[in-house]
Amino acid sequence: MSGASAAQFTRRVEVGRTSELGLLLDEISYATRELWRSRIVLVFTFVLPLAWLLIIGAIAGAQIDPNSGAPVMQFVTPAAALMGMMFAAYPPVARSLAEARERHLLKRIQGSPVPIWMYLVGRIGGAVILSFASVIVMFAVGMMLWDVQLIWRTLPATLVTIVVAIATFAALGLAVGALARSAQLAQTFAVGSALVVSFLSGLFTLGSTAPDWMATTGSIFPPIHVLDPLWDQFSPALTGSGWELGELAAVAVWGVLGLAIAVWAMRRQPRVQPTPAHAPDDDVTVARNRLAPIAVQAVARPSRLALISDQTKWSIRYSRRDLGWVAFAVGMPVALYVFMTSQYANSSRPFGLPFAFFFACGMAVYGIGVTAFVDVPNAVVDLRDRLVLKRLRGTPMTAIEYLSGRTAALLILAVALTVLIFVVGTLLYGVTVSVAGLPLAFLIVVLGALTLAACGFALSCVLPNARATAVVGLAILLPLSFVSDLFVLGDNVPAWFGTIGSIFPLRHFVHALAGSLNPNGISVDPIDVLVMAIWLVAAGAFAVRNWRWEPAR
């Protein structure tokens, strides 16, 4: 090759290569899009904090904080922003890194132009972008609806506090992702621990006095050391620039610890099961067996009852192994029940009933709602999207038998969730129920679960795919849970909460369950049962008429 040709070739290669900055920006862009498509990120980064902000705003939007003289929402909005940035930076990074290790992606990256550090920085960069987007959304809503004011003299300290917090949450996500054995386990642990720490830090219980053990435990973790400076930085009554270096140092220590754990754990690789060694004549034996005559035996078609029973068992096993369902339909209601009851058991009697009893009904209905309204329709629609339902036509199992098995599993799980919540209430808080009302409570649980499932399937008929079904389902369930008395909000709830809640079946479900188990005597309002039955018939008829067995083209 001549000198001129070589020089020309070199210039072409140099022009074709992407700079490190370009690669990094591409990684951040890809990571941002990937995280945006995740239903968990959408729900916990935007839907949950925004729903919580709107609910608290509806209850206490006009109240004034007696200590500072500022509106209460001046302090609620930073808490919602903290909630969004934590859920945007912590669980997504944990899942992303764990998934990369699980698929041996990091090893393959070593043979690409992208260094491993750039891949990890790209994941963190995507989480940072979503975190800031969540913060901007929360403050924009606060400014528009409740005239939340930015304190300009403390703005530099506020920005630094937010940056340090996001970096710390992302570093902790790296630690969890590096230690977890699977992406699902990493996501479940990260979301679950974030929820637990949020309650321990008082994010969900603003304005109330937490038990000493909760306050002491919460002070260990980073959120409270971010929330306190943000409150001071948004308080018009305080002077100064808002710098709280001690709190920033406490948060940064967690970030350094998370990063150190991640670096240490990244040296480990997922274990690969060795392939068992074959005997020398295994291949010959297998070949001979393939050539041997095959005895064809007539196999009778399984009975319909056997098919439904097998599908029911499989659905229950699938749910038990689904860490997401275990976390959100079982772990979250139980944790919420324990935390909230420990705080309000002696200070609140919703609808004249003991708090521990009524809140047990609310958390049982919430767990059933996650299962029936979100999880089961999402699982079925996912099978439809992957053409599994279409392939059922070539198997002994018909669509009716498949759905019957799914429904039976749903009802078993609904009853089990209810029993679990009340067992926890009985053991920890002495909750008692009406024994005579147990049969009626069983029927109400069945009716409520079927109603919510019918509503979930009706919703899936108008949505394009499983991801949309899950995201929209959770986005509907969370706000409705607040206005339907599943979460006890105190005596300052606006009257229109009850009006909106009375339209939908959730509120009637929890009140009917509480009435059937009322230790003072059965007191079920027939209207509650009637409203659930109407929703069951209407939503069921809509779902049957509009259901598709194949994905939309």
C-alpha positions as a printed Julia matrix, in Angstrom:
553×3 Matrix{Float64}:
   0.0     0.0    0.0
   1.43    3.36  -0.96
   2.04    6.11   1.56
  -0.82    8.22   0.2
  -3.24    5.3    0.33
  -2.2     4.42   3.89
  -2.69    8.02   5.01
  -6.11    8.15   3.38
  -7.11    4.88   5.06
  -5.94    6.18   8.44
  -7.97    9.35   8.03
 -11.08    7.34   7.2
 -10.68    5.2   10.31
 -10.13    8.26  12.47
 -13.2     9.94  11.01
 -15.3     6.81  11.48
 -14.39    6.31  15.13
 -16.54    7.89  17.81
 -14.83    9.94  20.47
 -15.01    8.92  24.13
 -17.37   11.81  24.79
 -19.62   10.63  21.96
 -19.62    7.07  23.28
 -20.44    8.29  26.77
 -23.33   10.43  25.51
 -24.63    7.48  23.5
 -24.49    5.25  26.59
 -26.34    7.83  28.69
 -28.96    8.28  25.97
 -29.47    4.53  25.62
 -29.64    4.01  29.39
 -32.18    6.82  29.74
 -34.43    5.32  27.07
 -34.09    1.86  28.59
 -35.02    3.1   32.06
 -37.9     5.16  30.7
 -39.41    2.0   29.19
 -39.37    0.23  32.56
 -42.78    0.17  34.21
 -41.22    0.11  37.69
 -39.27    3.29  36.99
 -42.33    5.07  35.64
 -44.53    4.07  38.56
 -42.15    4.72  41.44
 -40.29    7.68  39.95
 -43.29    9.68  38.77
 -46.66    8.09  39.57
 -46.14    7.26  43.26
 -44.56   10.57  44.41
 -46.91   12.62  42.23
 -49.98   10.77  43.51
 -48.77   11.2   47.08
 -48.11   14.91  46.47
 -51.57   15.48  45.0
 -53.31   13.56  47.78
 -51.49   15.45  50.54
 -52.11   18.69  48.66
 -55.83   17.94  48.5
 -55.91   17.3   52.25
 -53.56   19.96  53.59
 -52.98   22.31  50.67
 -54.3    25.38  52.5
 -52.78   24.62  55.9
 -50.0    26.73  57.38
 -47.01   25.31  59.19
 -47.1    26.84  62.7
 -43.31   26.85  63.11
 -42.38   28.71  59.93
 -45.62   30.41  58.94
 -45.24   28.98  55.44
 -47.78   26.75  53.66
 -47.43   23.06  54.5
 -46.9    22.25  50.82
 -43.69   24.28  50.91
 -42.25   21.3   52.83
 -44.29   18.48  51.33
 -43.04   19.2   47.8
 -39.32   18.66  48.64
 -40.28   15.36  50.27
 -42.03   14.25  47.08
 -38.98   15.33  45.05
 -36.72   13.28  47.34
 -39.01   10.3   46.91
 -38.82   10.58  43.13
 -35.04   11.01  42.95
 -34.44    8.05  45.28
 -36.64    5.69  43.27
 -35.14    6.96  40.0
 -31.49    6.52  41.02
 -31.48    3.48  43.33
 -33.6     0.56  41.98
 -32.96    1.19  38.23
 -29.17    1.23  38.63
 -29.32   -1.9   40.78
 -31.38   -3.81  38.23
 -29.36   -2.59  35.26
 -26.01   -3.69  36.71
 -27.37   -7.01  37.98
 -28.88   -7.74  34.58
 -25.58   -6.93  32.85
 -23.73   -9.33  35.16
 -26.43  -11.99  34.84
 -26.19  -11.91  31.03
 -22.37  -11.68  31.08
 -22.73   -8.37  29.28
 -19.85   -6.78  31.15
 -17.5    -9.49  29.93
 -18.59   -8.93  26.32
 -18.19   -5.17  26.68
 -14.47   -5.71  27.17
 -14.21   -6.56  23.45
 -16.1    -3.44  22.37
 -15.06    0.22  22.07
 -17.05    0.94  25.26
 -15.04    0.58  28.5
 -16.8    -0.91  31.5
 -16.49    2.34  33.44
 -18.29    4.14  30.61
 -21.1     1.58  30.64
 -21.57    2.07  34.39
 -21.36    5.85  34.12
 -23.97    5.67  31.36
 -26.36    3.82  33.67
 -25.77    6.34  36.43
 -26.18    9.19  33.93
 -29.55    7.84  32.83
 -30.66    7.58  36.45
 -29.48   11.15  37.11
 -31.5    12.46  34.15
 -34.66   10.71  35.34
 -34.03   11.86  38.91
 -33.78   15.5   37.85
 -36.85   15.05  35.64
 -38.8    13.78  38.65
 -37.56   16.68  40.8
 -38.57   19.2   38.13
 -42.03   17.64  37.79
 -42.67   17.7   41.56
 -41.59   21.31  41.97
 -43.46   22.4   38.85
 -46.66   20.88  40.21
 -46.02   22.42  43.63
 -45.47   25.87  42.14
 -48.51   25.73  39.9
 -51.0    24.31  42.41
 -49.82   25.56  45.81
 -47.51   28.47  45.03
 -44.42   26.71  46.36
 -41.55   29.21  46.39
 -37.89   28.62  45.59
 -35.56   30.26  48.1
 -32.92   31.81  45.84
 -30.33   32.42  48.56
 -30.3    28.69  49.37
 -30.56   27.47  45.77
 -26.82   26.57  45.41
 -26.99   24.49  48.6
 -30.2    22.87  47.36
 -28.65   21.87  44.05
 -25.57   20.42  45.74
 -27.76   18.51  48.2
 -29.78   17.03  45.33
 -26.64   16.08  43.36
 -25.01   14.41  46.37
 -28.25   12.56  47.15
 -28.65   11.26  43.6
 -25.0    10.18  43.45
 -25.36    8.35  46.76
 -28.54    6.54  45.74
 -26.91    5.54  42.44
 -23.82    4.24  44.28
 -26.02    2.17  46.58
 -27.77    0.85  43.47
 -24.39   -0.23  42.1
 -23.69   -2.05  45.36
 -26.99   -3.93  45.29
 -26.61   -4.73  41.58
 -23.1    -6.05  42.11
 -24.16   -8.28  45.01
 -27.53   -9.58  43.72
 -27.68  -12.97  42.03
 -30.3   -11.84  39.5
 -31.81   -8.68  38.06
 -35.22   -9.48  39.5
 -33.78   -9.99  42.97
 -31.84   -6.72  42.7
 -34.93   -4.76  41.67
 -37.15   -6.35  44.31
 -34.66   -5.75  47.11
 -33.95   -2.18  45.98
 -37.61   -1.18  45.7
 -38.53   -2.95  48.92
 -35.68   -1.44  50.91
 -36.43    2.01  49.46
 -40.05    1.75  50.6
 -39.06    0.56  54.06
 -36.47    3.31  54.5
 -38.98    5.89  53.22
 -41.38    4.99  56.02
 -38.62    4.84  58.61
 -37.48    8.31  57.5
 -40.98    9.77  57.71
 -41.41   10.5   54.0
 -44.94    9.06  53.94
 -45.96   10.24  57.4
 -45.15   13.95  57.37
 -46.38   15.96  60.33
 -46.86   12.96  62.64
 -44.77   11.85  65.57
 -43.02    8.57  64.84
 -42.21    6.04  67.58
 -38.75    6.37  69.04
 -37.53    3.15  67.44
 -38.63    4.33  63.99
 -36.97    7.73  64.41
 -33.74    6.15  65.67
 -33.63    3.57  62.9
 -34.53    6.11  60.22
 -31.71    8.42  61.28
 -29.18    5.78  60.18
 -30.13    5.91  56.5
 -29.52    8.68  53.92
 -33.05    9.98  53.17
 -33.55   11.74  56.48
 -30.16   13.45  56.07
 -31.34   14.73  52.69
 -34.85   15.66  53.79
 -33.84   17.79  56.79
 -31.54   20.09  54.75
 -34.16   20.41  52.01
 -36.77   21.45  54.55
 -34.42   24.09  55.97
 -33.48   25.29  52.48
 -37.18   25.78  51.61
 -38.15   27.43  54.89
 -38.74   31.18  54.49
 -38.38   31.62  58.25
 -34.73   30.57  58.35
 -31.79   32.72  57.4
 -28.44   31.82  55.93
 -27.32   30.09  52.76
 -28.69   26.67  53.67
 -25.42   24.75  53.74
 -25.49   21.8   56.14
 -22.13   20.14  55.67
 -22.64   17.6   58.43
 -25.75   16.2   56.76
 -24.03   16.19  53.37
 -21.11   14.28  54.87
 -23.47   11.68  56.36
 -25.06   11.16  52.93
 -21.7    11.07  51.16
 -20.43    8.36  53.53
 -23.22    6.1   52.34
 -22.27    6.86  48.74
 -18.6     6.02  49.32
 -19.57    2.83  51.14
 -21.88    1.78  48.28
 -19.21    2.5   45.69
 -16.58    0.55  47.65
 -18.9    -2.46  47.94
 -19.69   -2.28  44.24
 -16.01   -2.19  43.27
 -15.26   -5.15  45.53
 -18.22   -7.2   44.34
 -17.66   -6.43  40.66
 -14.58   -8.64  40.73
 -16.84  -11.64  41.16
 -18.51  -13.2   38.12
 -21.82  -15.08  38.09
 -21.24  -18.74  38.7
 -21.71  -20.95  35.67
 -22.78  -24.51  36.35
 -20.23  -26.9   34.84
 -21.46  -29.22  32.15
 -21.48  -32.78  33.52
 -18.91  -34.99  31.89
 -20.3   -37.8   29.7
 -19.09  -41.34  29.71
 -17.08  -42.26  26.6
 -19.89  -44.33  25.15
 -22.73  -41.88  25.96
 -22.93  -40.52  22.4
 -23.05  -44.04  20.93
 -25.75  -45.06  23.37
 -27.85  -42.0   22.52
 -27.47  -42.68  18.78
 -28.57  -46.29  19.18
 -31.57  -45.27  21.24
 -32.64  -42.83  18.55
 -32.54  -45.61  15.93
 -34.43  -48.06  18.11
 -38.13  -48.62  17.38
 -40.36  -46.24  19.35
 -43.34  -47.78  21.07
 -46.34  -45.57  20.51
 -48.83  -45.62  23.35
 -52.28  -44.17  23.32
 -52.55  -41.41  25.89
 -55.98  -40.33  27.02
 -56.82  -36.64  26.96
 -56.66  -35.17  30.51
 -60.01  -34.34  32.0
 -61.14  -30.73  32.17
 -60.93  -30.79  35.95
 -57.35  -32.09  35.8
 -56.36  -29.37  33.33
 -57.89  -26.63  35.48
 -56.26  -28.06  38.6
 -52.83  -28.21  36.95
 -53.18  -24.65  35.65
 -54.21  -23.46  39.11
 -51.15  -25.07  40.72
 -48.86  -23.67  38.04
 -50.27  -20.15  38.46
 -49.76  -20.24  42.22
 -46.19  -21.5   41.83
 -45.53  -18.8   39.23
 -46.78  -16.08  41.58
 -44.71  -17.4   44.48
 -41.58  -17.3   42.33
 -42.36  -13.83  40.98
 -40.34  -11.62  43.29
 -42.11   -8.53  42.0
 -45.51   -9.89  43.01
 -44.18  -11.07  46.38
 -42.75   -7.61  47.06
 -45.69   -5.46  45.93
 -48.7    -7.67  46.7
 -47.41   -9.29  49.92
 -44.35   -7.55  51.32
 -45.49   -3.96  50.77
 -48.99   -4.36  52.35
 -47.55   -6.22  55.35
 -44.78   -3.64  55.83
 -47.23   -0.75  55.46
 -49.58   -2.4   57.93
 -46.87   -2.85  60.56
 -45.42    0.66  60.17
 -48.71    2.55  60.06
 -50.37    0.56  62.82
 -47.35    1.0   65.09
 -47.75    4.74  64.63
 -51.51    5.27  64.68
 -52.99    2.3   66.55
 -53.74    4.35  69.67
 -54.64    7.67  68.04
 -57.16    6.92  65.32
 -60.46    5.07  64.99
 -61.5     5.23  61.31
 -65.28    4.89  60.93
 -65.52    4.05  64.64
 -63.43    0.89  64.27
 -60.03    0.08  65.78
 -57.26    1.32  63.51
 -55.45   -2.05  63.47
 -58.65   -3.81  62.36
 -59.75   -1.38  59.64
 -56.27   -0.9   58.24
 -55.91   -4.69  58.03
 -58.97   -4.68  55.77
 -57.45   -1.88  53.68
 -54.09   -3.62  53.22
 -55.78   -6.93  52.4
 -57.81   -5.2   49.68
 -54.68   -3.43  48.43
 -52.8    -6.73  48.08
 -55.77   -8.27  46.3
 -55.96   -5.21  44.05
 -52.31   -5.54  43.0
 -52.89   -9.23  42.26
 -56.28   -9.07  40.56
 -56.25   -5.67  38.86
 -52.57   -5.5   37.83
 -50.64   -8.77  38.07
 -53.06  -11.32  36.64
 -54.21   -9.22  33.63
 -50.6    -8.23  32.95
 -49.46  -11.88  33.01
 -52.24  -12.98  30.63
 -51.66  -10.05  28.25
 -47.94  -10.81  28.27
 -48.71  -14.36  27.13
 -50.97  -12.91  24.45
 -48.21  -10.6   23.25
 -45.83  -13.56  22.99
 -48.45  -15.56  21.05
 -48.69  -18.18  23.8
 -52.48  -17.86  23.97
 -52.65  -18.41  20.24
 -50.63  -21.59  20.54
 -53.03  -22.93  23.16
 -55.28  -23.96  20.29
 -52.82  -26.73  19.48
 -52.8   -28.12  23.02
 -55.34  -30.11  25.02
 -56.03  -27.01  27.13
 -58.69  -24.65  25.87
 -58.87  -20.96  26.64
 -61.75  -21.54  29.07
 -59.74  -24.08  31.07
 -56.71  -21.78  31.1
 -58.68  -18.79  32.38
 -60.54  -20.97  34.89
 -57.23  -22.1   36.34
 -55.99  -18.53  36.5
 -59.2   -17.44  38.24
 -59.02  -20.25  40.78
 -55.41  -19.34  41.57
 -56.4   -15.68  41.94
 -59.12  -16.54  44.46
 -56.78  -18.77  46.48
 -54.15  -16.03  46.59
 -56.76  -13.41  47.54
 -57.97  -15.47  50.49
 -54.37  -16.24  51.52
 -53.41  -12.54  51.43
 -56.39  -11.63  53.6
 -55.61  -14.35  56.11
 -51.94  -13.31  56.24
 -52.73   -9.67  57.01
 -55.17  -10.57  59.77
 -52.78  -13.12  61.27
 -50.15  -10.37  61.49
 -52.72   -8.05  63.05
 -53.79  -10.67  65.57
 -50.26  -11.58  66.61
 -48.88   -8.03  66.83
 -51.88   -5.87  67.72
 -54.53   -8.18  69.15
 -56.96   -7.74  66.24
 -60.2    -9.69  66.68
 -62.82  -10.54  64.05
 -66.36  -11.81  64.06
 -66.22  -15.6   63.7
 -69.84  -15.64  62.54
 -68.89  -13.29  59.69
 -66.1   -15.43  58.25
 -68.29  -17.16  55.59
 -69.64  -13.79  54.47
 -66.13  -12.33  54.43
 -65.01  -15.21  52.21
 -67.78  -14.45  49.72
 -66.92  -10.74  49.75
 -63.24  -11.5   49.08
 -64.27  -13.7   46.15
 -66.64  -11.04  44.79
 -64.09   -8.26  45.24
 -61.25  -10.22  43.62
 -63.42  -11.17  40.62
 -64.6    -7.57  40.26
 -61.08   -6.15  40.27
 -59.89   -8.83  37.85
 -62.76   -8.03  35.48
 -61.82   -4.35  35.64
 -58.18   -5.21  34.96
 -59.05   -7.3   31.9
 -61.41   -4.59  30.66
 -58.58   -2.07  30.94
 -56.22   -4.39  29.05
 -58.66   -4.51  26.14
 -58.09   -0.83  25.38
 -54.31   -0.84  25.93
 -51.78   -2.02  23.37
 -49.54   -4.39  25.35
 -48.58   -5.88  28.71
 -46.26   -3.03  29.68
 -49.0    -0.46  29.2
 -51.42   -2.66  31.14
 -49.09   -2.83  34.15
 -48.12    0.85  34.14
 -51.65    2.2   33.69
 -53.05   -0.35  36.14
 -50.66    0.73  38.9
 -51.18    4.39  37.99
 -54.92    3.91  38.56
 -54.69    1.66  41.62
 -52.4     3.89  43.69
 -54.48    7.12  43.61
 -57.74    5.19  44.02
 -56.29    3.5   47.1
 -55.95    6.92  48.75
 -59.49    8.08  47.94
 -61.06    4.68  48.69
 -60.11    4.48  52.4
 -57.48    1.79  51.89
 -54.94    4.22  53.36
 -56.4     5.9   56.41
 -55.76    9.63  55.96
 -57.29   11.08  59.15
 -60.21   13.41  59.75
 -59.21   16.24  57.4
 -60.04   14.36  54.2
 -62.14   16.47  51.79
 -65.69   15.29  51.19
 -65.04   14.84  47.48
 -62.6    12.04  48.3
 -65.52    9.95  49.48
 -67.61   11.0   46.49
 -64.97    9.87  44.0
 -64.2     6.73  45.96
 -67.86    5.73  46.1
 -67.97    5.49  42.3
 -65.37    2.72  42.12
 -65.38   -0.76  43.67
 -62.28   -0.46  45.91
 -63.99    1.61  48.59
 -67.01   -0.67  48.67
 -64.74   -3.71  48.85
 -62.88   -2.53  51.95
 -66.05   -1.36  53.72
 -67.88   -4.6   52.96
 -64.93   -6.65  54.22
 -64.74   -4.55  57.4
 -68.48   -4.91  57.9
 -68.42   -8.67  57.53
 -65.57   -9.1   60.04
 -66.65   -6.32  62.43
 -65.97   -7.66  65.94
 -68.95   -5.67  67.22
 -71.33   -7.51  64.86
 -71.86   -8.02  61.15
 -72.81   -4.74  59.46
 -72.44   -5.05  55.69
 -74.17   -2.33  53.66
 -76.01   -3.96  50.71
 -75.02   -0.96  48.57
 -71.37   -2.01  48.83
 -72.17   -5.48  47.5
 -74.44   -4.07  44.79
 -71.82   -1.63  43.48
 -69.19   -4.4   43.26
 -71.66   -6.66  41.44
 -72.49   -3.92  38.93
 -68.8    -3.34  38.21
 -68.23   -7.09  37.86
 -71.02   -7.49  35.31
 -70.22   -4.32  33.35
 -66.44   -4.78  33.25
 -66.76   -8.51  32.61
 -69.13   -7.97  29.69
 -66.83   -5.34  28.19
 -63.79   -7.6   28.55
 -65.55  -10.6   26.97
 -66.76   -8.55  24.02
 -63.46   -6.77  23.32
 -60.87   -9.35  24.33
 -58.2   -10.3   21.75
 -56.42  -13.64  21.75
 -53.66  -12.24  19.57
 -51.66   -9.0   19.87
 -52.93   -5.96  18.01
 -51.4    -5.53  14.57
